[in-house]
C-alpha cells in the first residue's frame, strides 16, 4: 500500500549509478566533517553499561561513549548486549525475543557476457526464480572502460531459500536458462565469467506473527538504541524499512537527551482513490 498504491510518487525507485562503496564514502565524509570518526574492519565484542556512558570493547581495548546505536543484523545482536552491572536478565529477555526471528537469504548472481543482452538498464522478472536484473555496464559505465565490449549483469533473488543448498554451477545454469526466456540474445551470447554471492542471513523473514518479536528502538538501557530492518518500523525487510529504523533510533536518542529534533519522515499523503480509504 505504501510503496505502490498510496500515490503516483510512492512507487518511484532509485537505482545507484555508482558503486555502493562510493555512496558509503559520502556518509563517511559527512561524519568526519563533523569531527566524527569511522573505524573500518573493527569488530566490537561487547558493551558495558555505566551510569553516564556505554563502554564498547574492541580488540582488547575499550572506549567510552555517551550513547550507542546497535545497527547490526538481528542474529548478531546477542553478543553485543550488556551482561554486567545487573544487565544479564534484561539482555537474556531481549535476546530471546529477537532469537524468534528467522533469517531470509538473498542471492546475487553476477554474469559477464561478450555482448549486450538487452538495452534495459533494469528489469523486474516475473514468475521465475530470478527476480531483479540490473545491467551494471549501463548503470555504472565507469566500471567498464569504453574499449571493453560486452556487458555485466547482476541478478538478485530475494528469499532465495531454494538456492542456499545449490552449487555455483547449478545456480548459474538456472539463471542463464531463465534469463534467456526474457532476453533470447542470452542463448547466443558467450558467458565470460560468473560469480554467485549468497547472503544466508541477509534479512529477517517476515513470517506471520513475526512483528510481535521485533523490538522498538529504545532498549532497557537508556543509552543504548537499536536500528535495523528487523526492528519495529512498521515496514517489512526492505532498505526503506532499514532507513526508517535509523531515523527512529536517532529520534529516540535525541529525545532521551532532552532534544526536540525530528528525524522520522512523514508518510506520503494519499492521492486519488486512496483518499477514500482514509490512509
N, C-alpha and C positions, 0 to 999 in steps of 0.2 A: 504493500500500500504506500509506504513512504517513498520507496525507490522508483515506482513507475506510475502509480495511479493518481497521486495527490495533485500533481501539477505537471505541465509540459517540461519544466526545468528539472524536475526531480530525477528523471532518467538519464540526465547527461553524464557521460563518462569522461574521465581523464585518463589518458594513456601517456606515460612518460616518454619523452623523446630523447632522454639522456640516460645513461646507466644509473642504477639506483645509488651506487657509490657517490656519484656526482650530486644527487639530490641530498644525500645524507651530509655531504660536506658543507652545504649551506646551513644546515641545522647546527653543525659543529662550530662554524664561523660565527653564527648568531650567539651561541653560548659564550664563546671566547671573547667576543667584543664586549660582553657584559661581565668580564672578569671571572667567568666560569672555566672549568677545566673538564676535558673529556679524556678519559683513560681507556684506550683500546686494548683488546686482548688482556683484560684484567678481570679475573673472576672474584666473586665475593663468596666467602664461605659461611658467613653468618652475621647476625645482628644482635647487639646487646642494648637493651633499653635502659637509659638513665633518666633521672628526674627532669633534666633540661636538655637532653640531647639523645642521639642514637649513635652508637659506635658500630662501624662496619669493619669486619675482619677480612683481610685480603692478603694472601701470600705471606702470612706470618706477621703482617703489620696490622695496625688498627688506626682508623681515622674517625674523628668525631664530626657529626653533622647536626644541624638544628632539626631538620626533617628529612625523611626518606620516603621515596615512592618506589615500591617494588613493582616494576613493569617487566615481568618475566612470564614465561608460559606457565599455565596452571600446574603442570606436573613438576615444575622446578621450585614452586613456592615453599614447600615444606622445609627444605634445608636452610632457608633464609629467615624463617620466623624465629623470633627470640624465644629462648627457653630458660634464661637466667632471670634472677631478681623476681621470682614469683610468676613468670610468664608461661611456664610449662603447660598449665591447664588450658589457658586461652589459645595457645599455639596448637595444642592437640585437637581442640574443638574445631578451629578454623581449618586445620589440615584435613581432618576427617570429612568436613563439609565439601571442600574442594576436591578431595580424592574421589568423590562420587561422580565427578565429571569424566566423561570418556574422551579420548583423543580421536581426531579425524585427520587422515593423511591427505597431503596434496602432492601430486607428482608432476614434475616438469620434464618435458621431452624436447630436447634441442636437436634440430636437424639442419644440416648444411647440404644444399643441393648445388649442382653445377649450372643451374639456370633458375630463373624466377618462375615460381609455380602459380602465382596469382598477382594481380595488381593491387589487391586489397591489403591495406596495412594491418587490418584487424578483422576478425570474424568470430561470430558465435556459431558453434557447430552443434546442431540439434540431434537428439535421438541416437547418439553414439557414445562410446567410452570417452573419446576426446571431446572437450567442451569449448575450449578457447584457443584461437590461433592468433599469434602476434608475429607479424613479419618484421623481425628486428632490423633487417637490412634496409627497410623503408622507414621504420620508426626511428632508428638510430643509425643513419648512414655514416656518421663519423667513425663507427666501429668497423667499417668496411671501406677500404680505400677505393678510389674511383677506378683504379686499374683492375680491381678484382671483379670477376663476373660471378654469377650465381646468386644464391640467396640463403639467408639464415632465418629459420622459422622456429619459434617456440610454441609448443602445445602445452596447455595446462589442464590437468584433470583434478577437480576438487572431490573430496570424499572418495579418494582413489583406493578404497579398501581392497578391491578386486586385483589391484596391481602390486600390492605390497609383497606378495609371495612370488611374483613372477620375475624371471630373469631379464636382463637388459635386452637381449636379442628378441625375446618373445614380446616385450613391450614395444620395441621399435618396429617389429614386423606388424603388430596390431595397429600401431599408429599410422604406418605407411598405407596399410590397406584401407583404413577408414578415411585418411586424408585424401586418397585418390578418388573416393566417392564424391567428394566435394570439388576437388581440383584434379581433373583427369591428367593434367600435364605431369603429375607425380609419377605416373606409370612409365613415362618416357625419360624422366629426369634421373640423373645418377646421384645417388646418395654418397656424399664425400666423407661425412663424419656424423656421428650421433652420440649424444650423451643423455643419460637418464638420471634425474635427481629426485630422490624420494625424501620427503619431509614427513616422517611417520607420525610425529606429534605436532603437526602444523597448526591445528586449531582444536578447540573443543568441539565435541559432537552435539549438535542441537537436538537431542532426543526428547521425547515427551517427558515433561516433568523436570527437565534439567535446569530451568530457570530458578527453581527453588534452591539450587545448590550454588548459584552464582552470588558471590559476596559483593557488598557495597564497597565504595572507595575507602570509606572510613574503616578502621580496624579497632580492636580493643585497646590499642596503644595510640594515644593522641598524636604522636609524632611519626607514625608510620601509616602510609596510604597504599592502596593497590591500584594498578592500571593494567589493562589488557582486554582483548575482545571477550574473554571469559567472565569478566566482572559484570555486574548488573547494570547494563547500559540500556536495556530495552530493545537492543538490536541483536541479530544473530552473529555468528562468527565471520565478520566481514572487516575490511580495512576501515570502513566508515564507523563501525562499532568500536574498533580499537582507538580511533581518533577521539570519539566521544568519551571513551574511558579516560583518556588523557586530560580532556577538558574537565571531566568530573573530578579527577584526583587533584588537579590544580585548584579548582574552586573550593573543594573541601579543605585543602591545605591552607588556602588564603583565609577562609572563614575561621579556621581554628586559630589563626594568628591575628584575628581581630580586624581583618581587612574586608572590604566590601566588593572586591574585584569580581567581575562576572566573566566566566570563560565559556560556559555552555552556550552553544548557538541555538537559537530558537528553530523549531521545525518550520519548513516551508508552509506558507498559508495554502489552504485548499483552494483550488480553482475549478471552474466548470461544474460538472455534475457532482464532484466530490464535496462541494459545499453543502449539498443537500443531506449528506450523511453526518454533518457536524464534526468533521475531522480536521 
